[in-house]
Amino acid sequence: MTPQELRAFCLSFAAAVEEFPFGPETSVFKVLGKMFALTGLDARPLTVNLKCDPEDAVRLRADHPGLIVPGWHMNKRHWNTVTVDGALPARLVEELIEDSYDLVVAGLPRAERLRLDRP
């Protein structure tokens, strides 16, 4: 997955936006003000921090050592840093991004979740 593909995929979700609260080098993807992905799109290797269910986070780290690690500068129980350099299947990376988005949306107030369901 290229940086452009990563950005496009993150922005493909309902109400997803890209912001730069930590400076121009760090893209933060949010849904209704809540972060679901954080990345330096110019970094090599390309990595992305993603929210994850704590049990899944541990399993993913064990299944993909060195490619999925505890979230850098994040709550390591709930966030993973995923290397997006082609070593992991693109479909897995997309599923992890989608899971992160879904976890964040699930934590939103009901009224905001309902707004996302409207076309």
PEGI-V857352 format. One record per backbone hydrogen bond with DSSP energy under -1.0 kcal/mol. NH is the residue of the N-H (numbers start at 0). CO is the residue of the C=O. E is the energy in kcal/mol with one decimal. If there is no record, write none. Layout:
{{NH CO E} {NH CO E}}
This chain:
{{5 1 -2.6} {6 2 -2.5} {7 3 -2.5} {8 4 -2.6} {9 5 -2.5} {10 6 -2.2} {11 8 -1.1} {15 12 -1.9} {16 29 -2.3} {18 27 -2.8} {22 19 -1.2} {25 22 -1.5} {26 38 -2.9} {27 18 -2.7} {28 36 -3.1} {29 16 -2.5} {30 33 -2.6} {33 30 -1.8} {35 28 -2.9} {36 28 -1.5} {37 48 -1.4} {38 26 -2.6} {42 39 -2.1} {47 81 -1.9} {48 37 -3.1} {49 79 -2.8} {51 77 -3.1} {56 52 -2.8} {57 53 -1.7} {58 54 -1.9} {59 55 -3.0} {60 56 -2.1} {61 57 -1.9} {62 58 -2.5} {63 59 -1.9} {66 63 -1.7} {67 63 -2.2} {68 80 -2.4} {70 78 -2.7} {73 70 -1.6} {77 74 -1.1} {78 74 -1.5} {79 49 -2.6} {80 68 -3.1} {81 47 -2.8} {82 66 -3.0} {83 45 -3.6} {92 88 -1.9} {93 89 -2.5} {94 90 -2.3} {95 91 -2.4} {96 92 -2.2} {97 93 -2.6} {98 94 -2.7} {99 95 -2.1} {100 96 -2.5} {101 97 -2.7} {102 98 -2.5} {103 99 -2.1} {104 100 -2.7} {105 101 -2.5} {107 104 -1.6} {112 108 -2.2} {113 109 -2.5} {114 110 -1.5} {115 111 -1.3}}
